[in-house]
């Protein structure tokens, strides 16, 4: 589920922003809200704060070779994050949730809406694509920020275990989004790149 756009292209509907009440102080933060001296790993559209036992992987689109998502392995779970451009005054998460739910149901999966510490989220059972069949559990979370929207997909232990979930939600809130000043249509993926400070980092590889 590492789409590089958030879905439909029909005329946008104005929705309120969906974010925790303390987002501006507890995250996810905009670059203008973050502590400039903290040792973040710069991935372009997002910055990640290193921590023990955190593994970072970059997901790459096969054809274009561009980085389309950041996967964070932590607490026996995986958090995939993607930053998107968004309108200044309205939010994207309300509409995108409905689109994600529709896509999962069309794939033969099931989905239920819930409310968590980040606000509205989706709990999904997604059919596996491998020959063994079955399904995997995933949580879809999202936060609307100033001119950006950050989507997260949580899988592994944090999809079912409260203690692991709290750790992954805190990890999601530690992400800093770098919207930049380049004009972008709402729903376009904010460009991501390999961190310049990690010479051994490669698309698809791991760095810490």
Backbone as ProteinMPNN parsed JSONL, in Angstrom:
{"seq_chain_A": "XXXXXXXXXXXXXXXXXXXXXXXXXXXXXXXXXXXXXXXXXXXXXXXXXXXXXXXXXXXXXXXXXXXXXXXXXXXXXXXXXXXXXXXXXXXXXXXXXXXXXXXXXXXXXXXXXXXXXXXXXXXXXXXXXXXXXXXXXXXXXXXXXXXXXXXXXXXXXXXXXXXXXXXXXXXXXXXXXXXXXXXXXXXXXXXXXXXXXXXXXXXXXXXX", "coords_chain_A": {"N_chain_A": [[0.833, -1.201, 0.0], [1.862, 1.304, -0.907], [1.126, 3.662, -2.377], [1.701, 6.378, -4.655], [0.152, 8.541, -4.888], [-2.816, 9.949, -3.426], [-5.227, 9.069, -4.331], [-8.44, 9.559, -5.754], [-9.249, 11.821, -8.489], [-11.262, 13.599, -8.744], [-13.311, 16.588, -8.339], [-12.26, 18.421, -5.539], [-13.513, 18.047, -2.187], [-14.274, 20.127, 0.519], [-12.893, 19.445, 3.607], [-12.608, 19.326, 7.169], [-9.45, 19.627, 8.921], [-7.806, 16.721, 10.176], [-6.372, 15.882, 13.085], [-4.381, 15.247, 16.042], [-5.111, 17.143, 19.011], [-2.864, 18.227, 20.177], [-0.959, 18.31, 18.18], [0.858, 20.288, 17.176], [2.814, 20.491, 19.09], [3.407, 17.903, 19.987], [3.61, 16.383, 17.741], [2.768, 14.575, 14.639], [5.351, 16.743, 13.427], [5.622, 19.868, 11.693], [8.305, 21.076, 9.652], [8.93, 23.664, 10.448], [8.2, 23.648, 13.086], [9.849, 21.948, 14.412], [12.683, 20.968, 16.453], [15.606, 22.416, 15.592], [18.183, 21.57, 16.178], [18.215, 18.884, 16.7], [19.31, 15.541, 15.92], [18.272, 14.647, 13.207], [17.552, 12.192, 10.62], [17.707, 13.042, 7.347], [15.396, 12.703, 4.901], [14.353, 14.038, 2.785], [11.221, 14.663, 2.092], [10.453, 13.87, 4.629], [11.766, 13.827, 7.983], [13.55, 11.74, 10.16], [13.902, 10.756, 13.486], [16.663, 9.232, 14.841], [16.851, 6.202, 16.781], [17.569, 3.717, 19.288], [17.484, 0.369, 18.064], [15.866, 0.91, 15.914], [15.174, 0.357, 12.583], [15.593, 1.55, 9.318], [14.059, 1.617, 6.203], [13.992, 2.213, 2.705], [11.441, 2.454, 0.373], [11.162, 1.706, -3.023], [10.006, 2.708, -6.205], [9.633, 0.567, -8.901], [9.812, 1.123, -11.732], [10.453, 3.941, -12.066], [12.445, 4.268, -10.224], [12.306, 5.952, -8.066], [12.137, 7.02, -4.641], [9.385, 6.068, -2.773], [8.22, 5.639, -0.333], [8.785, 5.443, 3.215], [9.885, 2.981, 5.343], [9.714, 1.956, 8.645], [11.107, -0.127, 10.92], [10.336, -1.321, 14.03], [9.884, -2.209, 17.439], [8.928, -4.851, 16.977], [7.294, -4.412, 14.817], [6.099, -2.746, 11.829], [6.183, 0.474, 10.488], [4.983, 2.251, 7.904], [5.519, 5.254, 6.232], [4.25, 8.069, 4.421], [4.489, 11.24, 2.985], [2.271, 13.759, 1.857], [1.378, 16.461, -0.327], [-0.909, 19.046, 0.621], [-3.972, 20.998, 0.927], [-3.934, 24.365, 2.291], [-5.879, 25.087, 4.197], [-7.861, 23.102, 4.424], [-8.51, 19.558, 5.123], [-7.258, 16.228, 4.234], [-7.579, 13.631, 5.21], [-10.124, 12.617, 5.977], [-11.528, 12.107, 3.567], [-9.702, 10.46, 2.231], [-9.582, 8.208, 3.88], [-12.022, 6.945, 3.346], [-11.617, 6.238, 0.7], [-9.45, 4.445, 0.866], [-10.646, 2.386, 2.372], [-12.582, 1.555, 0.559], [-10.962, 0.576, -1.524], [-9.715, -1.606, -0.25], [-11.886, -3.274, 0.339], [-12.685, -3.881, -2.263], [-10.602, -5.502, -2.97], [-11.262, -7.745, -1.66], [-10.927, -7.724, 1.034], [-11.512, -6.811, 4.524], [-12.649, -4.048, 6.51], [-12.657, -1.766, 9.228], [-13.701, 1.187, 10.892], [-12.077, 3.08, 13.429], [-11.293, 4.878, 16.481], [-8.349, 6.271, 17.533], [-5.343, 7.24, 19.334], [-4.349, 9.059, 17.561], [-6.501, 9.989, 16.279], [-9.206, 9.439, 13.943], [-8.993, 6.189, 12.46], [-8.223, 3.303, 10.395], [-8.869, -0.157, 10.67], [-7.751, -2.967, 9.17], [-8.187, -6.031, 7.349], [-6.252, -7.459, 5.065], [-6.196, -9.177, 2.029], [-3.681, -11.607, 1.432], [-1.089, -11.623, -1.038], [0.475, -13.698, -1.778], [1.178, -17.212, -2.665], [0.2, -18.791, -0.629], [-2.081, -17.69, 0.336], [-4.473, -16.409, 2.696], [-4.507, -13.615, 5.042], [-3.439, -10.309, 6.014], [-3.062, -8.209, 8.876], [-3.59, -4.727, 9.258], [-3.15, -1.32, 10.247], [-4.382, 1.818, 9.357], [-3.361, 5.055, 9.585], [-3.611, 8.647, 9.848], [-2.63, 12.082, 9.573], [-3.452, 15.445, 9.295], [-1.531, 18.18, 8.483], [-0.004, 21.513, 8.344], [-0.373, 22.396, 5.133], [0.355, 19.864, 4.402], [-0.119, 16.268, 4.417], [0.214, 13.416, 6.365], [0.523, 10.045, 5.998], [0.217, 6.873, 7.577], [0.96, 3.393, 7.694], [0.465, 0.692, 9.664], [1.803, -2.347, 10.655], [2.342, -5.772, 11.771], [3.236, -6.503, 15.189], [2.178, -4.202, 16.421], [-0.277, -3.868, 15.289], [-2.013, -5.368, 16.697], [-1.364, -5.438, 19.389], [-1.459, -3.603, 22.354], [0.664, -2.374, 23.78], [2.849, -2.406, 21.986], [1.621, -0.935, 19.993], [1.414, 1.617, 21.166], [4.101, 2.377, 21.204], [4.67, 2.524, 18.459], [2.866, 4.472, 17.632], [3.943, 6.663, 18.992], [6.354, 6.799, 17.644], [5.437, 7.482, 15.081], [4.491, 10.022, 15.658], [6.855, 11.319, 16.092], [7.885, 11.924, 13.651], [9.036, 14.329, 11.317], [7.698, 16.527, 8.977], [8.657, 17.797, 5.863], [7.56, 20.128, 3.952], [8.377, 22.077, 2.113], [8.794, 24.764, -0.32], [8.019, 24.56, -2.931], [5.467, 24.76, -5.351], [2.808, 22.433, -5.304], [0.339, 20.129, -6.435], [-2.471, 19.294, -4.361], [-2.406, 16.104, -2.75], [-0.276, 15.048, -4.15], [2.721, 13.136, -3.875], [5.137, 14.195, -1.595], [8.459, 14.75, -2.469], [10.845, 12.207, -1.727], [14.09, 11.113, -0.578], [17.293, 9.356, -0.636], [19.186, 9.46, 2.366], [21.676, 11.931, 2.579], [23.664, 11.853, 4.462], [24.115, 9.239, 5.019], [26.159, 7.272, 3.701], [26.27, 4.599, 3.111], [23.695, 3.923, 2.688], [21.144, 2.577, 0.675], [18.564, 2.613, -1.828], [15.901, 0.627, -0.781], [17.52, -0.696, 0.91], [18.809, -0.975, 4.293], [19.177, 1.386, 6.914], [20.301, 2.939, 9.924]], "CA_chain_A": [[0.0, 0.0, 0.0], [2.722, 2.486, -0.966], [0.716, 4.481, -3.507], [2.386, 7.661, -4.708], [-0.855, 9.596, -4.794], [-3.769, 9.499, -2.426], [-6.46, 8.508, -4.862], [-9.295, 10.106, -6.797], [-8.9, 13.117, -9.074], [-12.481, 14.385, -8.898], [-13.269, 17.897, -7.69], [-12.068, 18.226, -4.101], [-14.516, 18.474, -1.233], [-13.633, 20.727, 1.686], [-13.038, 18.703, 4.855], [-11.754, 19.869, 8.229], [-8.221, 18.883, 9.169], [-7.886, 15.68, 11.196], [-5.08, 15.812, 13.766], [-4.483, 15.358, 17.502], [-5.179, 18.532, 19.472], [-1.522, 18.691, 20.535], [-0.037, 17.998, 17.081], [1.892, 21.307, 16.98], [3.882, 20.307, 20.079], [3.71, 16.478, 20.177], [3.823, 15.768, 16.446], [3.883, 14.822, 13.734], [5.653, 18.163, 13.364], [6.089, 20.538, 10.494], [9.712, 21.447, 9.804], [9.012, 24.941, 11.155], [7.891, 23.415, 14.495], [10.797, 20.985, 14.964], [13.927, 21.449, 17.063], [16.584, 22.405, 14.509], [19.468, 20.981, 16.567], [18.104, 17.437, 16.906], [20.049, 14.845, 14.852], [17.356, 13.915, 12.335], [17.96, 11.653, 9.327], [16.992, 13.828, 6.345], [14.956, 11.895, 3.764], [13.621, 14.904, 1.873], [9.896, 15.031, 2.57], [10.342, 13.596, 6.062], [12.967, 13.64, 8.78], [13.323, 10.691, 11.141], [14.801, 10.832, 14.633], [17.224, 7.905, 15.129], [16.673, 5.668, 18.13], [18.042, 2.327, 19.348], [16.66, -0.731, 17.545], [15.044, 1.357, 14.789], [15.741, 0.118, 11.254], [14.926, 2.385, 8.321], [14.146, 1.104, 4.829], [13.382, 3.079, 1.697], [10.712, 1.683, -0.632], [11.456, 2.325, -4.306], [9.159, 2.368, -7.344], [10.512, -0.168, -9.796], [10.04, 1.758, -13.025], [11.094, 5.26, -11.99], [13.521, 4.184, -9.23], [12.195, 6.997, -7.052], [11.711, 6.595, -3.309], [7.96, 6.374, -2.66], [7.757, 5.477, 1.052], [9.792, 5.129, 4.218], [9.424, 1.932, 6.249], [10.427, 1.97, 9.912], [10.927, -1.372, 11.669], [10.544, -0.989, 15.439], [8.969, -2.852, 18.387], [8.33, -6.012, 16.302], [6.25, -3.86, 13.958], [6.567, -1.891, 10.74], [5.417, 1.687, 10.216], [5.298, 2.855, 6.613], [5.027, 6.631, 6.19], [4.293, 8.799, 3.162], [4.001, 12.614, 3.106], [1.612, 14.281, 0.664], [0.983, 17.866, -0.333], [-2.312, 19.22, 1.005], [-4.394, 22.399, 0.977], [-3.535, 25.094, 3.497], [-6.941, 25.231, 5.199], [-8.72, 21.92, 4.565], [-7.797, 18.315, 5.343], [-7.422, 15.145, 3.267], [-7.708, 12.312, 5.806], [-11.514, 12.129, 5.995], [-11.862, 11.565, 2.247], [-8.77, 9.385, 1.885], [-9.987, 7.014, 4.626], [-13.11, 6.28, 2.619], [-11.056, 5.659, -0.52], [-8.666, 3.274, 1.258], [-11.596, 1.341, 2.752], [-13.206, 1.058, -0.672], [-9.956, -0.219, -2.237], [-9.491, -2.866, 0.461], [-13.074, -4.114, 0.135], [-12.659, -4.359, -3.652], [-9.602, -6.568, -3.012], [-11.779, -8.883, -0.921], [-10.595, -7.592, 2.441], [-12.511, -6.188, 5.384], [-12.101, -2.86, 7.154], [-13.523, -1.125, 10.206], [-13.171, 2.466, 11.356], [-11.907, 3.175, 14.874], [-10.686, 6.127, 16.93], [-7.173, 6.018, 18.35], [-4.687, 8.422, 19.888], [-4.083, 9.998, 16.47], [-7.778, 10.366, 15.686], [-9.831, 8.347, 13.191], [-8.086, 5.286, 11.764], [-8.85, 2.121, 9.827], [-8.318, -1.466, 10.99], [-8.055, -3.721, 7.96], [-7.667, -7.354, 7.019], [-5.944, -7.345, 3.646], [-5.838, -10.485, 1.479], [-2.276, -11.767, 1.064], [-0.91, -11.833, -2.481], [1.311, -14.88, -2.002], [0.479, -18.46, -3.029], [-0.386, -19.43, 0.54], [-3.343, -17.054, 0.672], [-4.571, -15.795, 4.009], [-4.628, -12.165, 5.065], [-2.599, -9.651, 7.009], [-3.716, -7.119, 9.585], [-2.913, -3.44, 9.129], [-3.852, -0.116, 10.701], [-4.088, 2.999, 8.55], [-3.515, 6.284, 10.363], [-3.297, 9.829, 9.065], [-2.692, 13.371, 10.258], [-3.385, 16.63, 8.443], [-0.717, 19.27, 9.008], [-0.052, 22.727, 7.528], [-0.009, 22.178, 3.732], [0.758, 18.486, 4.157], [-0.844, 15.168, 5.037], [1.118, 12.295, 6.612], [-0.189, 8.772, 6.126], [0.988, 5.771, 8.128], [0.389, 2.046, 7.658], [1.073, -0.04, 10.771], [1.618, -3.799, 10.582], [3.119, -6.482, 12.773], [2.707, -6.6, 16.546], [1.433, -2.993, 16.782], [-1.637, -3.937, 14.751], [-2.868, -6.157, 17.593], [-0.893, -5.366, 20.774], [-1.57, -2.217, 22.805], [1.966, -1.829, 24.18], [3.59, -2.141, 20.752], [0.916, 0.133, 19.293], [1.781, 2.894, 21.771], [5.454, 2.696, 20.759], [4.632, 2.899, 17.05], [2.184, 5.766, 17.544], [4.907, 7.669, 19.41], [7.297, 6.901, 16.526], [4.752, 8.247, 14.032], [4.411, 11.418, 16.083], [8.191, 11.907, 16.082], [8.249, 12.25, 12.274], [8.955, 15.737, 10.909], [7.371, 16.642, 7.563], [9.269, 18.946, 5.192], [6.717, 20.418, 2.792], [9.093, 22.88, 1.125], [8.074, 25.911, -0.89], [7.651, 24.283, -4.317], [4.029, 24.523, -5.531], [2.449, 21.053, -5.621], [-1.086, 19.853, -6.308], [-2.833, 18.448, -3.229], [-2.374, 14.653, -2.928], [0.986, 14.605, -4.736], [3.724, 12.704, -2.907], [6.267, 15.096, -1.389], [9.625, 13.931, -2.841], [11.706, 11.563, -0.718], [15.381, 10.73, -1.152], [18.254, 8.676, 0.22], [19.863, 10.458, 3.202], [23.033, 12.265, 2.143], [24.602, 11.565, 5.546], [24.305, 7.79, 5.138], [26.79, 6.885, 2.446], [26.036, 3.185, 2.844], [22.263, 3.691, 2.498], [20.739, 2.358, -0.708], [17.125, 2.36, -1.922], [15.542, -0.747, -0.481], [18.398, -1.216, 1.941], [18.497, -0.524, 5.652], [20.122, 2.23, 7.631], [19.765, 3.168, 11.265]], "C_chain_A": [[0.871, 1.256, 0.0], [2.394, 3.303, -2.205], [1.44, 5.804, -3.461], [1.42, 8.826, -4.858], [-1.93, 9.064, -3.876], [-5.11, 9.076, -3.009], [-7.137, 9.343, -5.914], [-8.865, 11.485, -7.252], [-10.127, 13.992, -9.286], [-12.374, 15.694, -8.117], [-13.198, 17.734, -6.177], [-13.242, 18.735, -3.279], [-13.8, 19.022, -0.006], [-13.936, 19.906, 2.933], [-12.18, 19.373, 5.921], [-10.495, 19.023, 8.382], [-8.446, 17.884, 10.302], [-6.5, 15.53, 11.811], [-5.304, 15.837, 15.267], [-4.445, 16.823, 17.926], [-3.798, 19.102, 19.784], [-0.499, 18.439, 19.417], [1.119, 18.992, 16.982], [3.043, 21.181, 17.975], [4.318, 18.851, 20.209], [3.878, 15.721, 18.872], [2.606, 14.979, 15.92], [4.086, 16.33, 13.507], [5.928, 18.622, 11.935], [7.548, 20.924, 10.731], [9.869, 22.74, 10.61], [8.78, 24.791, 12.657], [8.947, 22.56, 15.194], [12.025, 21.678, 15.555], [15.053, 21.301, 16.047], [17.889, 21.705, 14.878], [19.382, 19.463, 16.798], [18.697, 16.703, 15.699], [19.15, 14.004, 13.944], [18.081, 13.323, 11.126], [17.08, 12.318, 8.274], [16.689, 12.959, 5.127], [14.167, 12.724, 2.758], [12.307, 15.327, 2.477], [9.64, 14.732, 4.029], [11.722, 13.548, 6.691], [12.629, 12.666, 9.904], [14.356, 10.83, 12.252], [15.342, 9.436, 14.943], [16.959, 7.496, 16.579], [17.184, 4.228, 18.13], [17.003, 1.35, 18.795], [15.697, -0.294, 16.448], [15.795, 1.101, 13.49], [14.914, 0.875, 10.229], [15.145, 1.786, 6.94], [13.44, 2.068, 3.889], [12.719, 2.201, 0.637], [10.762, 2.431, -1.965], [10.506, 1.809, -5.378], [10.025, 1.752, -8.428], [10.822, 0.582, -11.085], [10.867, 3.034, -12.946], [12.31, 5.285, -11.068], [13.448, 5.294, -8.178], [11.726, 6.398, -5.729], [10.252, 7.017, -3.113], [7.42, 6.213, -1.234], [8.959, 5.176, 1.933], [9.19, 4.093, 5.157], [10.322, 1.911, 7.481], [10.092, 0.693, 10.675], [11.298, -1.12, 13.122], [9.505, -1.733, 16.276], [8.191, -4.002, 17.745], [7.193, -5.604, 15.372], [6.906, -3.088, 12.824], [5.61, -0.719, 10.587], [5.889, 2.231, 8.88], [4.704, 4.26, 6.582], [5.211, 7.218, 4.8], [3.75, 10.209, 3.391], [3.41, 13.102, 1.782], [1.354, 15.78, 0.806], [-0.505, 17.971, -0.052], [-2.679, 20.695, 0.966], [-3.999, 23.056, 2.297], [-4.609, 25.025, 4.58], [-7.801, 23.998, 5.393], [-7.873, 20.659, 4.662], [-8.104, 17.266, 4.285], [-7.846, 13.821, 3.905], [-9.129, 11.775, 5.782], [-11.874, 11.464, 4.663], [-10.981, 10.372, 1.893], [-9.118, 8.096, 2.617], [-11.054, 6.233, 3.872], [-12.577, 5.598, 1.358], [-10.238, 4.405, -0.212], [-9.596, 2.115, 1.604], [-12.239, 0.719, 1.521], [-12.237, 0.168, -1.446], [-9.771, -1.587, -1.576], [-10.676, -3.808, 0.269], [-13.11, -4.67, -1.287], [-11.636, -5.479, -3.826], [-10.064, -7.818, -2.276], [-11.45, -8.86, 0.553], [-11.745, -6.997, 3.234], [-11.859, -5.034, 6.128], [-13.138, -2.285, 8.103], [-12.879, 0.178, 10.648], [-13.12, 2.461, 12.886], [-11.333, 4.552, 15.201], [-9.541, 5.788, 17.87], [-6.565, 7.311, 18.842], [-4.384, 9.475, 18.835], [-5.357, 10.514, 15.824], [-8.381, 9.189, 14.941], [-8.781, 7.507, 12.474], [-8.873, 4.103, 11.234], [-8.115, 0.871, 10.3], [-8.735, -2.405, 9.867], [-7.47, -5.118, 7.995], [-7.503, -7.368, 5.508], [-5.551, -8.712, 3.11], [-4.364, -10.525, 1.081], [-2.173, -12.077, -0.426], [-0.102, -13.085, -2.788], [0.494, -16.122, -2.295], [-0.201, -19.133, -1.846], [-1.719, -18.804, 0.955], [-3.325, -16.419, 2.04], [-4.712, -14.289, 3.908], [-3.682, -11.608, 6.109], [-3.375, -8.495, 7.62], [-2.906, -5.842, 9.411], [-3.802, -2.345, 9.691], [-3.421, 1.041, 9.822], [-4.376, 4.23, 9.402], [-3.137, 7.471, 9.481], [-3.46, 11.092, 9.885], [-2.553, 14.482, 9.222], [-2.568, 17.707, 9.137], [-0.866, 20.517, 8.149], [0.498, 22.47, 6.119], [0.549, 20.788, 3.466], [-0.177, 17.516, 4.876], [0.135, 14.005, 5.175], [0.297, 11.04, 6.843], [0.745, 7.712, 6.691], [0.23, 4.459, 7.978], [1.167, 1.218, 8.672], [0.767, -1.527, 10.618], [2.539, -4.474, 11.595], [2.443, -6.424, 14.134], [1.826, -5.404, 16.91], [0.023, -2.964, 16.203], [-2.582, -4.646, 15.707], [-2.534, -5.997, 19.072], [-0.824, -3.91, 21.227], [-0.214, -1.595, 23.15], [2.815, -1.494, 22.956], [2.954, -0.997, 19.977], [1.295, 1.503, 19.84], [3.17, 3.329, 21.327], [5.463, 3.166, 19.306], [3.911, 4.231, 16.85], [3.113, 6.899, 17.968], [5.96, 7.88, 18.318], [6.697, 7.733, 15.392], [4.732, 9.741, 14.388], [5.781, 12.101, 16.114], [8.656, 12.289, 14.679], [8.078, 13.753, 12.035], [8.7, 15.779, 9.399], [7.968, 17.928, 7.005], [8.492, 19.201, 3.907], [7.48, 21.17, 1.712], [8.222, 23.971, 0.553], [7.642, 25.687, -2.334], [6.145, 24.061, -4.436], [3.777, 23.077, -5.961], [0.943, 20.891, -5.526], [-1.355, 19.034, -5.053], [-2.875, 16.981, -3.64], [-1.113, 14.159, -3.633], [1.959, 14.209, -3.627], [4.835, 13.747, -2.813], [7.538, 14.277, -1.616], [10.445, 13.458, -1.647], [13.037, 11.21, -1.375], [16.239, 10.005, -0.128], [18.971, 9.726, 1.07], [21.311, 10.681, 2.775], [24.067, 11.883, 3.195], [24.891, 10.08, 5.695], [24.867, 7.258, 3.824], [26.536, 5.429, 2.094], [24.557, 2.891, 2.641], [21.97, 3.524, 1.014], [19.232, 2.186, -0.729], [16.816, 0.891, -1.709], [16.404, -1.355, 0.604], [18.047, -0.632, 3.284], [19.585, 0.396, 6.162], [19.523, 2.525, 8.976], [20.024, 4.574, 11.705]], "O_chain_A": [[0.656, 2.166, 0.801], [3.283, 3.606, -3.0], [1.764, 6.309, -2.386], [1.844, 9.978, -4.944], [-1.963, 7.871, -3.575], [-6.034, 8.757, -2.262], [-6.496, 9.791, -6.865], [-8.211, 12.225, -6.517], [-10.035, 15.027, -9.945], [-11.449, 15.877, -7.326], [-13.988, 16.991, -5.595], [-13.881, 19.727, -3.631], [-12.821, 18.434, 0.455], [-15.099, 19.695, 3.276], [-11.129, 19.931, 5.604], [-10.478, 17.848, 8.017], [-9.175, 18.157, 11.256], [-5.562, 15.101, 11.139], [-6.303, 16.386, 15.731], [-3.813, 17.647, 17.265], [-3.579, 20.308, 19.671], [0.7, 18.364, 19.686], [2.253, 18.585, 16.728], [4.13, 21.706, 17.733], [5.481, 18.585, 20.512], [4.246, 14.547, 18.88], [1.611, 14.755, 16.609], [3.122, 17.088, 13.408], [6.402, 17.858, 11.094], [7.975, 21.082, 11.875], [10.829, 22.89, 11.365], [9.117, 25.69, 13.427], [8.948, 22.454, 16.421], [12.354, 22.811, 15.205], [15.414, 20.183, 15.681], [18.632, 21.287, 13.991], [20.404, 18.831, 17.068], [18.596, 17.191, 14.573], [19.264, 12.778, 13.922], [19.085, 13.864, 10.663], [15.857, 12.177, 8.3], [17.597, 12.533, 4.413], [13.398, 12.177, 1.967], [12.267, 16.251, 3.29], [8.706, 15.279, 4.617], [12.717, 13.267, 6.023], [11.567, 12.753, 10.52], [15.546, 11.0, 11.985], [14.565, 8.541, 15.274], [16.86, 8.337, 17.474], [17.226, 3.589, 17.079], [15.804, 1.494, 19.032], [14.799, -1.053, 16.085], [16.92, 1.571, 13.313], [13.684, 0.846, 10.266], [16.275, 1.487, 6.554], [12.419, 2.661, 4.237], [13.357, 1.313, 0.072], [10.45, 3.62, -2.039], [10.234, 0.61, -5.45], [11.032, 2.335, -8.832], [11.983, 0.664, -11.486], [11.854, 3.193, -13.664], [13.114, 6.215, -11.122], [14.428, 5.544, -7.477], [11.009, 5.398, -5.705], [9.921, 8.192, -3.271], [6.287, 6.607, -0.956], [10.002, 4.72, 1.465], [8.108, 4.303, 5.706], [11.546, 1.854, 7.365], [8.937, 0.459, 11.033], [12.433, -0.751, 13.423], [8.357, -1.867, 15.852], [6.98, -4.131, 17.926], [6.246, -6.362, 15.166], [8.105, -2.811, 12.851], [4.391, -0.891, 10.559], [7.047, 2.624, 8.733], [3.521, 4.441, 6.872], [6.177, 6.919, 4.097], [2.657, 10.36, 3.936], [3.986, 12.879, 0.717], [1.143, 16.292, 1.905], [-1.278, 17.094, -0.439], [-1.796, 21.553, 0.972], [-3.759, 22.375, 3.294], [-4.282, 24.914, 5.762], [-8.423, 23.858, 6.445], [-6.687, 20.666, 4.335], [-9.074, 17.386, 3.536], [-8.414, 12.969, 3.222], [-9.32, 10.576, 5.584], [-12.459, 10.381, 4.645], [-11.455, 9.39, 1.322], [-8.974, 7.008, 2.059], [-10.99, 5.007, 3.775], [-13.03, 4.513, 0.993], [-10.32, 3.415, -0.939], [-9.362, 0.984, 1.177], [-12.418, -0.496, 1.45], [-12.633, -0.875, -1.966], [-9.681, -2.605, -2.262], [-10.49, -5.007, 0.061], [-13.524, -5.812, -1.494], [-11.775, -6.313, -4.721], [-9.363, -8.829, -2.257], [-11.661, -9.849, 1.256], [-12.813, -6.715, 2.691], [-10.649, -5.042, 6.351], [-14.337, -2.309, 7.826], [-11.657, 0.266, 10.766], [-14.0, 1.912, 13.549], [-10.938, 5.297, 14.304], [-9.731, 5.106, 18.877], [-7.199, 8.364, 18.776], [-4.186, 10.645, 19.161], [-5.314, 11.366, 14.936], [-8.091, 8.041, 15.279], [-7.802, 8.036, 11.947], [-10.041, 3.916, 11.575], [-6.885, 0.842, 10.327], [-9.925, -2.617, 9.636], [-6.415, -5.362, 8.58], [-8.481, -7.3, 4.764], [-4.664, -9.356, 3.67], [-3.858, -9.588, 0.464], [-3.056, -12.713, -1.002], [-0.006, -13.488, -3.947], [-0.732, -16.104, -2.191], [-1.089, -19.964, -2.037], [-2.407, -19.332, 1.829], [-2.286, -15.943, 2.499], [-4.998, -13.747, 2.841], [-3.188, -12.33, 6.974], [-4.227, -7.885, 6.975], [-1.675, -5.876, 9.418], [-5.029, -2.419, 9.626], [-2.23, 1.225, 9.568], [-5.494, 4.422, 9.878], [-2.427, 7.315, 8.487], [-4.308, 11.171, 10.774], [-1.651, 14.459, 8.384], [-2.884, 18.102, 10.259], [-1.764, 20.58, 7.309], [1.709, 22.342, 5.943], [1.152, 20.554, 2.418], [-0.909, 17.881, 5.796], [0.812, 13.646, 4.212], [-0.519, 10.976, 7.762], [1.922, 7.656, 6.333], [-0.992, 4.419, 8.117], [2.382, 1.059, 8.554], [-0.391, -1.916, 10.47], [3.401, -3.833, 12.197], [1.22, -6.309, 14.222], [0.836, -5.563, 17.624], [-0.787, -2.12, 16.589], [-3.801, -4.552, 15.564], [-3.333, -6.38, 19.926], [-0.204, -3.079, 20.563], [0.03, -0.427, 22.847], [3.427, -0.428, 22.893], [3.654, -0.183, 19.374], [1.479, 2.448, 19.073], [3.402, 4.516, 21.096], [6.185, 4.101, 18.961], [4.301, 5.027, 15.996], [3.083, 7.978, 17.375], [6.406, 9.004, 18.091], [7.372, 8.585, 14.815], [4.931, 10.601, 13.531], [5.857, 13.329, 16.158], [9.707, 12.911, 14.526], [7.11, 14.363, 12.489], [9.414, 15.133, 8.633], [7.813, 19.004, 7.583], [8.744, 18.557, 2.888], [7.262, 20.936, 0.524], [7.047, 24.089, 0.901], [6.965, 26.54, -2.909], [5.59, 23.252, -3.692], [4.44, 22.56, -6.86], [0.322, 21.456, -4.626], [-0.554, 18.165, -4.706], [-3.322, 16.649, -4.738], [-0.9, 12.949, -3.706], [2.019, 14.852, -2.58], [5.409, 14.138, -3.829], [7.689, 13.212, -1.018], [10.697, 14.203, -0.7], [13.103, 11.028, -2.591], [15.965, 10.028, 1.072], [19.333, 10.782, 0.552], [22.077, 9.728, 2.629], [25.221, 11.616, 2.86], [25.812, 9.698, 6.418], [24.115, 6.843, 2.943], [26.579, 5.054, 0.922], [24.186, 1.735, 2.443], [22.505, 4.266, 0.189], [18.658, 1.674, 0.232], [17.387, 0.019, -2.364], [16.07, -2.403, 1.158], [17.087, 0.129, 3.402], [20.767, 0.206, 5.873], [18.314, 2.37, 9.148], [19.644, 4.954, 12.812]]}, "name": "protein", "num_of_chains": 1, "seq": "XXXXXXXXXXXXXXXXXXXXXXXXXXXXXXXXXXXXXXXXXXXXXXXXXXXXXXXXXXXXXXXXXXXXXXXXXXXXXXXXXXXXXXXXXXXXXXXXXXXXXXXXXXXXXXXXXXXXXXXXXXXXXXXXXXXXXXXXXXXXXXXXXXXXXXXXXXXXXXXXXXXXXXXXXXXXXXXXXXXXXXXXXXXXXXXXXXXXXXXXXXXXXXXX"}
